[in-house]
Amino acid sequence: MYTLLIHLYALCVELLYPFHRKARMMRFGQWRTNGILREKIDKNAKYIWFHAASLGEFEQGRPMIEKIKKDYPEYKILLTFFSSSGYEVRKNYGEADVICYLPFDTPYKVRKFLNLANPVMAIFIKYEFWANYLTELHKRHIPTYIISAIFRKEQPFFRWYGKPYRKVLSYYRHIFLQDEDSRKLLAAYGITNTTVCGDTRFDRVLDVQKMAKNVPAIEEFVRLGKQKGQRILIVGSSWPQDEEILIPYFNAHPDIRLIIAPHEIDREHLLYIQSLLKRPSIRLSDVNEKNIHTRECLIMDGFGLLSSIYRYGDMAYIGGGFGAGIHNITEAAVYGIPVVFGPKYQKFREARDLVALGGAFPVTDEETFTEQMNNLLTYQDLLAEAGHVAGEYIHTNAGATDRILQIIDLKSNF
């Protein structure tokens, strides 16, 4: 049944590709995979294969990739993506020796991929449970791991029909978990090849913090706001549902200055944001020495700067919580500022933890957003303490990469 569903999914992509950009990129990307492997795989080298579904999972695996490249140069790295949004952004990532799309999880394609790649180890990141890949890796006695994994009782493994799906979890040599709840859930079903090591994403955001870029235009924009006594609100990865509740608040509160980095930066979305704004705004690409002095909202219309600009904020709003789920809150929290987000955050351990600790604040609508922002702006002790809690939480939970590598022990594994 599982393999049939994968074939149907592949057929849908095939039918959609003439009309859907991402489906087209996936189809052609997978079509090129075998050629990339034939051309670039060194038959005499030992490859550790990392697989990330998309960009977020890649960022979780990145600290481990870079640690291996630095400390274990005898290994090369094969990096695969399933999503075009991951591959297209990181296809030139310098720390991986070979980068390509992962073919669909059908038995023939799995065998073809593994024959060409011939990895000595496979490492999947967070949610990657491809049954045919795991089965074939198990048959070939290739050590396979999953890192930063998190499990919830509503996943298929734990439903009444879940026994066949649970079997593939035993094919991992070890499952590295984010939290104790996941370990207990797996143990209740007899799955004990687990260790709670935490989330490697904390290691990644600490690295990003150390390498944060200086952006003179943003520094000047923030300096001008501070001169006026304004607080700086950074909005990251916003969607229209987020913008509809936060921009009216900004319009009505001259005591804050806004930097907004929307998740989508196509022309229509940028024009939509500008249509909501009642205070003077400008896109980053249009900033010059003269016009920046008259603007109070800066719209980020390019990629690559968001993780650096959080350091300029007094507080952050993270988008996505009115849709499928919030985006990365750790990139903001690492700078010691409180974070606010929409109601759909329960799937994210770091969000649940920070809400419980008082470093993050969920909102459900415009009214609760207004109430929360008023509290942070009115009570300076609350703002400072929430920021301290957020930053301390990130530092306390770092170190998962080293803990994982101690258990895998690459020096003695082969």
N, C-alpha and C positions, 0 to 999 in steps of 0.2 A: 504493500500500500504506500509506504514512504517513497519508494523509488518511482512509483506511478505519479505521485504528486509532484516530484521533482521534474519528471518528464513533462507534465502538464504546465508547470511553471516555465520551463524552458520554451515550450510551444507558445505560450502567451508572449514572452519576450520576442520570439521570432515574428509573431503576427504584428506586434506593436512597433517594431523598430523603425519602419518607414515613417511613422507618425510621432514618435516619442523620442526626444533627444537622449534621455538617460538610457532607455532601452537600446537605442542605436549604439551608444558608446559602449555599453556592456557587451552587446553582441560582437562588435568588431574587436573589442579588447580581448574577449575570450578566444576569438578566432585567431588572434596573433600569439596567444600564450605558448603554444607548442613551438612555434618558430623562435620565440625569444629564448625558450629553454634550450633548444638545440644549438643556438648561436652562442649563448652566454654561459651556460653551465660548464664549469671546469670538471671533467671526469675524474681528475686526480685530487680534487679538493673535498673537504668535509663541510657540508652545508647544514646549517640549522634553519629550518623553515618556520617563519613566523607568518601567521595568518590573522588579518584584521578585517572585520566586516567593512568598516568605513573609517573616516578620519578620527572620530572619537576614540575608537578602539586602538587605532595606531598610536595615538598619543599616550595611551596607557601602556602599550608595549614598548614604546620608544626608549624609556630609561634602561630597559633590559637589553635591547638591541645595542645601544651605545656602550653599555657596560661590558658586554661580551666582546664587541669590537676592540675595546681598549685593553681588556685584561686577558682575553683569550684569542689572540690573533691567528691561531691555528685553524679557526673556524671561519667560514664565509657565511653570509646571510642571504637567504632567499626570502623575499617579502611579497605576499600576495594580498590582494584586496578583492572583495566581492562587489563593492559599490563603486560606481564611477566617481562619486564625490570624494572618495578616499584616494583612488588611484590617480585621478587627474591632478590633484593637488600635490601628491607626494611621489609622482612617477620619477622624479629626478633626485630623490632623497639620497644623499651621498654616503650614508653609513650602511646602506644595503648594497650588496654586490649584484643582485638580480631582482627586478621588480616586475610583476605582471598581474593580470587578473587571475582569479581562481575559476577554473571551469566548473560547470554545474556538477552537482553531486550524484552523477549516474555511474554505475559500475565501470563501463567502458572508459569514460573520460577520467575517472579516478585512477584506474590502472595506467592509462597513458601518461597522465601527469606525473605519477610517482615513478614510473619507469624513466622518464626524462629528467626529473628533478633529483631523484635518488638521495633524499635527505638522510642524515644520520640521526636527526631529532626533529620533532614537530612541536611547535608551541602555538596554541590557539589562545585568543584573547577574549575574555569575559563571557560572551554568549554564543560562541561558535560550536555548534553540536551537529556537524555534518556526519550522518550515520554511516554512509558508504566510505567516506574518507577514513573515519575512525576504525571501521571494520578492516579495511585493507591495510592500514598502518599496523594494526594489531596482528594481522596475519603475517606481516613482514618483520615483525619483532622490532619495529622502529619506536623507540621511546617517545611517548606523546604526553604532553602536559597542557593544562589550561590554567591561565593566570588571571588574577583579579576577578574570579568567577563569583557570581552571586545567584542564589536560588530562592524561589518563592513558591509557596504551595500551589499556586494557580498554574504553574507551568505544566506542560503535558506529561512530564516524567512522573508526576504525582497524582494524576487523574486515574480514574478506574481503568482506562485503556492504556495506562502508561508503562506497563511492565516491559514491553519490547524496547521502548525508548530508554528506559533506565539501564538496560543492559549495556548500551554503548558507553555509559559513564564508567563502567569497569575497564574499558579499553584505555582510559587514561592511566599512565603509570602513577600520576599524582594530580590531584585537583587542588590548586591554591586558591583559597577563598578570601573574600573580603571581610566576612563577619561570622560570629559565633552562631547566629540564627541559621545560616546556611549549613554549617557543619552539623547542627542538631537535626535539621530537616533531612539531610542525606543519611545520617546515622540511623534515623528511624526506619529507613528502607534498606538498611544493611550495607550502605556505601561508606566505607571507612578509609579509603585511600585519599585522605584529605588533610590539609593543614591550613589554619587561619593565619595568613600572612599580611592581610590588609590590601590596600589598593595601590598599585604602582603609579597611579595618576598623581598621588601626592608628591612622589619623587619628581615627576615630570614638572609640576607647577613650580616647585622650588628651583629647578633648573631654569625654567622660563623666567622666573623672577630675577635670577642672577644675570640673565642675558637680556633684560628688558631694553628696548630701543628708546633712544631719545628722539622725541618728535617736537622740534622747535615751535611749530605752529600751534600745537596743542598746549605746550608749556606757556606760550604767550597768552593763549585764550584763557587758561586757568589763572595765570597771574593777574589778568585784568579782572577776573571775577573775584579773586581774593581781595583785591584792592577795594572792591565795593562791598565786602563782607558777605559775599554769596557762598553758599555751600555747593559743592560740585557733585552732581548725580551722573553716574556713568550707566548707560543702558546698553547691555550686551545681547546680541542675537535676538532682537525683538521681532515679533510678528504683529500683524494688524490688531489682533485681540489685545495684545499688550499695549500697543500705542494708543488705543482708544481709551484706556484708563489712565495712562500716565501723562500723556501730553496735555489734556485739560488741566491737570494739577499744575504742571509746569507753567501753562499760560496764566494761571491765576496766582502764581507765587514768585514774585520778583526776587525773593531771597535765595533762589536756587538758580544755578546755571547748568545747562544740559549738554552732555555729549552722548549721542545716540549712534550705535553701530547696529543697524538692522541685519537680520539673518539673510535676507535677500536684498541685493542692491541693484536690481534692474530698474530701468527708468520709471516704470509705472509705480513701483513701490516707493521710490524716493519722492516722486511727485505727490503721492498720497500722504506721506509724512509731512511734507511741506504744506499741504492743504489743511492739515490739522493745526499747524502752528500759528499762533497769533502774535508771538514775539519774534524779533528779527533773527534769522537763521542763515547759515551758509554751509555749503558742502566743503569738505576738507580740500578737495581738488581745486576749488575756486578761491582759497584763502590767499590774501596778500597783506602786506604791511598796513595798508590803509583800511581795508574793509573789515578786518578782524576786530577793530576797536568798537564797531557799532553792532556786533552780533552777540546773541546770548544763547544760541543753540548751535552746536557744531555737529553736522551730520557726516558720519564716516561713510564714504562712497568707494572704498577699496578694501581689500583683504590684507590680513597679516599683521595688523597693529593692535587688535583688541586686547590680547593678553598683556601687552605693554601699557596700554592706557588706563587700565584699572588703577594703577598706582597714583594717578592724579585725582582719584575720587575720594569724597568723604563717605559715600555710600554707593551701592550698586543695585541695579535692578536687572535680573537675568530672565530673558524671555523663554517662551515655549510652554510655560505652565498652564496656558489656556488651550493647549493643543495636545500633541502626543506626549509631552513631558518636558521638563525644564532642560536647558542646555547646561554647560559646564559652570558650576558655581565656584569650584576650587580656584579657578584662575583669578577670580576677584578676591575671595577670602584670604588668599595667601598674602595680600597686601595689608591685612589687618583692618578691613572695612566690613561693615554689616551688609548682608545681602537680602534682597526682597525678591519674591517670585510668586507666580500664580499657583493655583491649587493642586496641580497634578505633579507632585514631587515625591510621592510615597515609594516609587520604585528606586529611588536614589538614596543610598545609605547616608552619604555625606549630608544631604539635605535634611533627612530625618534627624540625624545627630545634631546638626547645628540649630535646628528649630528647638530641640529639647534643651540644648545648652544656652540658648538665648543669643546666638550669633547670626541667626537668620529668621526671617519673618514672612510667612505665607499670607497671601491676600486672595480674596475670592471675587472681588468686584471693585468698581471705582470707589465706593464708599469705604471699604476696608483699606484700600490703598491710601486714600486720603487720611484716614485715621492713623495708619502706621507711619506715614511720612511726617505727619504733624508731630507725632511722638518723638521721632528721631531728631527732628529739627528743633523741637522745643526743649527737650531734656538732654543737655549736653553729656551728662554722665551716662545716660543710656546709650547714646551714640558711641562714646568712647569705650564703654565696657563691651558692647556688642562687637565692635571692631576687634578689640583685644581677644575676645573669645574665638572669633573666626580665625584670626591669624595663629593663635596658639593651637587650635584644633588641627590645622594643616601640619604644623611642625611636629606635633605629638604623634601623628599618624604616618609620618614618613618612614622610609626604611624597608618597604616591602621588597624592593628589588634585591637588596643584599640578602634578605632572609630566604627568598626563593632560590637564589643562586647557591647558597650554602647547602640547600637540600639537594638540588640537581647535581651539584659538584661536577662541573665539566672536566676538571683535571683527571678525575678517576673514573669517569663514566665510560670511557672507551679505551 
